Amino acid sequence: MLVYAQAAGNAQGLAKLITHGVGSPDAAPTAEDGAAAPPPPPPPPLVPVATSPVAATLDGTGRSGMVVMAAATDEAIRLARAHGVGIVGTTGTTTGSGAIGYYARRVATAGLFGLAASGCCPLVAPSGAATALLGTNPLAYGIPVPRCGGDEEGNRSDGDGGYDALVADIGMSAMSYWAVRAAAAKGTPLPEHVALDATGGATVDAASAAALLPFGGPDAAHKASALGVLVEWLTGPAVGATFAGLPWAATAAGGRGEGADGEGSGGGWGNLVVAASPSLLRPAADVDADTATLVATLRGGGATLPGEGGDARRADAARGGVPIEGGLWPALVEAAGGDGP
């Protein structure tokens, strides 16, 4: 997933390996006498728990969000192939899920409509607020676009490469958290209408940024803020994870002593993956034909389709290699404990 993001020019790429974006690279634990302590026990199996014939929950038990989202995507696809719809909510992750368009794309290339949403710690001040209450809360969709030569059943059940994907991956902040961190490291000023400082005032100093603002600027940020609230609900109350920066004890399950502070699943950050067969509403062949016509019409009108820029960059990377920006490669080599070329 990190290579996918790096190749597409997404901020969720390989830099996360050196910025704790996939988990903290803490030193190995030691015993009181200074000797190496035994490794912690492995986490319990990552097993979906069915909540209905078309839905399941998945407790990440502290695993990386990317690992848990990959498993949730697999389960959502399996449920959708069996029942037409698959909905999987996850809890118990404490790292980001990466470029979530990756998961929506996996669903779409299986011939299904995909939706992915990811929650995290508070980073964004919603409209009217002076402090961070929402995550950056990315929302991604994937639309299956038939390739030429698909059969009349639409190849929807086998994921054999009969579909490309039209993918949008939209975070609700005016600038990604990782881009702000990079600006702070370089001493680069932020654009206006991107961040607030600790007093709730506007700032262009990345190092002073205490909360990001929703995208859209002063006249339209309320729209991104509204979508951010939707994702906060989808990845918090709806799945049983934490939300709005509240402690686990403030949630319904946490108040009963369940989950993160007691027995059972829950807590941590939440995610949601939805997979649905487009043939639920009409014959698959008709959906495929009209999807192809829609894409051709938009392209014929000069429109730039969602995800086309990233797709072009990934295609270039497939031919010439994945680009790594200056300074990142030495940092990756150092983090890996090597000397590099």
N, C-alpha and C positions, 0 to 999 in steps of 0.2 A: 504494500500500500504506500509506503514512503517513497519508493522508486516511482510509482505511478504519479504521485503528487509532484515529485521533483521534476519528472519529465514534462509535466503539464505546466510548470511554472507556478505551482500552487505553494503558498507559504507553509503548508503542512508537510513539507518534504524532509530531506535528510538532515536539515538543521535540528530537527527535533531530537536526534540522537545525542546531541551535545548540549541540549537545553532542558533536559529532564522531561521532554515531551512524551516519552514512552515509559516513564518510570524513573525513579531516582537511582542514579548509579552509585549508591552509597558503598563504602568499603565493606568487605566481608566482616560479619560480626565476630567479636572475640569474647572469650570467656574471661572470668575475673583474673586468671593467672596470666593473661596475655596470649594464650594459645588460641588457635582458630576454633571458634565454636562450631558445633555440628550445624549443617544447613537446616533451615526451617523445613517442616514437613510440606509436601506438595499440597496445593489447594485441592479441594474436593473436585470430582469430575464436573465438567461443564455440561450439565444435562438440562434440556428444556423441560419445564413443568407445564403440562397442558392445563389451560383454564377453560377451554371449550374446544369443539372440533376444529376451529379455525384460528385459535389463539394460544399463545404460550408465553411464559415468563422465563427469564434466564438470569440467575444470580451469578454475577461475575466474580464474587468473593475476592475482590481486590486485584483481579487481573487487569492487564492493559485494556483500555477501551477498544483498541483496534482488534485484539484477539476476540473479545466478546461480541463485537459488532459483526465480525466475519461469521461466527457461529450463529448469531441471530439471523443473518441474511440467508444462510443455508437452510435454517429451519423455516423461515418465512416462504422461501421458494418451495420447499417440500410440501408445506401445508397448502399453498396455492395450487400446486399441481394436483393435489389430492382432492381439494374442496373448492377451488376457484378463488379463494382468498386466504392469505396467511398474515397474521398480525403477531409480532413478537416484541415484547417490551423487556428491557434489561435494567438491572440495578447492580450496585456493588462494584462500580468501576471508579478509579480515582485518577485516571489519566484521560486525555482527550481521545476521541475516536478517529482523528485524522481527517482527511478530505472525504467527507461522507458521500460525495458524488460517486466515489469508488463503489460503494455498496448499492446505490441506486442503479449504477451501470450494470453491476452483476445481475440484478433482478431483470433489468430490461433486456439484456442479451440472452436471457433465458426465455424471452417472449412474453414477459409479464410487465405490467405497469408497476413501477417501484417508487416508494416514498421512504425517505430516511430522515430522522430528526435526532439531534444530539444535544444534551444538556451538559452544563459544567458549573463551575463556581461563578459567583457574581462578578461580572466584568463590565456590564453595560448599565448605564442609568436610563431607565425608560423615560418617556416624555413627562416632564414636570418634576422629575426626581433630581436630587443633587448628589446622590450616591448610587453606587452599583447595586442593583437588585436582580438583574437577569444575567444569564450567560450570553455569550455571543450567539448562541442558539442557531446554528446552521440548519437549514432545511434543504433537502435535495430531492429532486424527482428524476425518474428515468422513464422515457417513453420508448417502447420497442418500435424500431423502424425496419420493416422487412427489406431484406436484400432481394435482388432479382433472382427468380427461380424458386421462391418458396412454394410449397405445395398448398393445396386448398385448405388443409387443416391448419396452416399457418406456422408449422414447426414449433408450436408453443410448448410442447410437452417434453422436448428432448434437449433443448439448449445446445444444439449442434452447430451453432455459428450462423443460423439462418437470420439472425437479427443484429443490426447495429443499434446504437442507443442515442437518443437525444437527451442530454443530461444537463441540468442546471443545479448548481451547488451555491447556495446563497446564505452567507452569514449576515446577521442583523446589525452588526456594528459598522460604523463609518470607515473603519480601518481594522484589519485583523490584529488581534492581540500580539501575534508574533511579529508583525510588521512594526508595531509600536515599540516592541522590545528591541528590534534591530535599529530603529531610529534613535532610541535612547543610547544604545551602545556606540553609535557613530556620531552622536551629538547633532543629528539632523532635526531641524524643526518640523513639527507636524503641520498639516494644513489646518485652516480654521474649521470649526464645527466638528471636530473629531474627538476631543477629550475634555474632561473636567479635572481640576486639581482637587486636593484634599478639602478645600474650603467650599467646593461646589462651583467655583468660578471657571470660566473657559480658559484653556491654556493651549499653547502650541509647543510647550516644552515637554518632550516625550518622557524625560526622566521624572517630571512632576505629575504625569498623568495618573490619576487615581481611579478614574472611571471613563470608559469609552461612551460615545453617544451613538444612537441609532443612525443608520445611513439615511440620506435624504435631505440633510441640511435643515435650517430652521423652519422652512415652509412645508416640508414633507416627512420629517423624521417620525411623525406620529404613526405613519403607515408601517414603517419597519418596527416601531415599538409595539404596535398591535400584533404583528406576526411573531415578535419575540415573546410576547405573553402566551400566544398559542403554543409555541414550542416548549416554553417553560411548563405549561400544563401537560403537554403530551409526554414529556420526559421526566416529569415530577409526579404530581398527583395521579396521573393516569396509570403509571407503571409501578408506583410505590417507591420512588427514589426521593432524595432530598431536593429542595427547591428554594429559590429566592434567598439563598444563604442561611436559611434557618437550620438550627441544630436538629439532629434526627429525633430528639425527644419531642420536638414541636409538631411532628407529623402524627397522623392517626395511629399508625402501627407503632411508631416509637413511643407514643404516649402510653401504649399498652405493654411496653417492655419487650416488644418483638423486634426482630431484625438486628440492626447494627448494634444495639445495646442489649440484646438478649438472644432468644432462640428464633430461628427461622431466617428467611431471606429478607432483603431490602436494604435500604441505605445507599450511601455513595451517590454517584452521578447516574443519570438514567439516559436511555436511548430507546428509540422505537424504529422498527422496520415493518413496512407494509408491502406485501406483494399481492397483486390482483390480476386475474385473467381478463384481458379486454373483451373476451368472448362472453362474459357474463351478461352483457346487454344486447349483443347482436352477433351474427356469425363472424368468426375470426377472419375469414377471407375478406369480408366487407370492411372490417376494421383495418386490416392490413392495406387494402386498396386505398381507402380514404386517407390513411396516415401517409402513404407514399405521395398521394396527390397534395396533401397539405404541405409536406416538406418541399415538394417540387414547386408549388405555387409561391411559397415564401422565398425560396432561393431565386426563383424567376423574377421576383419583385425587388431583388437586391438586399434582402434582409440577412443580417448576421444571426444565425441560429444559436440557441443556448449551447455553450460548451465548445463551439467550433474553434475558438482560439486555442484552448487547451488541447483539443484533439489534434490540431495542426502541429503544435509543439511536441506532442507525444509521438506523432508520426515522424517528425524530424529526428527525435531522439532514437527511435527504432532503427533509423538508417545510419545515423552518425554518432550515436552514443548520448547518454544522459548528461546534460550540462551541469557542472558544479561551479557555483560562483567563487570568485577569488577569496581565499582565506578559509573556505569551508573544508576543502580537501585536507590541508595540514591539520586542521582541528579534528577532523574525523580520524586521521591516522594517529594523532596523539591520544585521542580517547580510546583507540583500539590497542594502544600500547606498542605501536610499531614505529619504524623509522621512516617509512614511505619511500617513494622513488627519489 
